[in-house]
Amino acid sequence: MLPPAGLIVPCFKPVLTGATPAATVEDVLKLKSALGQCAAQADEYLKWRKAIEEGG
């Protein structure tokens, strides 16, 4: 059985510049946000898989 379409999608990868200290701070914030969104996608998939494995 495959996960529903749209549940597993590529993670957003922000473009990093880091040309200045201020730009590096912005890049870190972008990466933190992207990582959080990607982790949420993985968590949703794992919850779905656990529910399927438990018969629900």
Secondary structure, DSSP 4 states (H G I P E B T S, - for coil): -PPPTTTS-PPP------SSHHHHHHHHHHHHHHHHHHHHHHHHHHHHHHHHHTT-
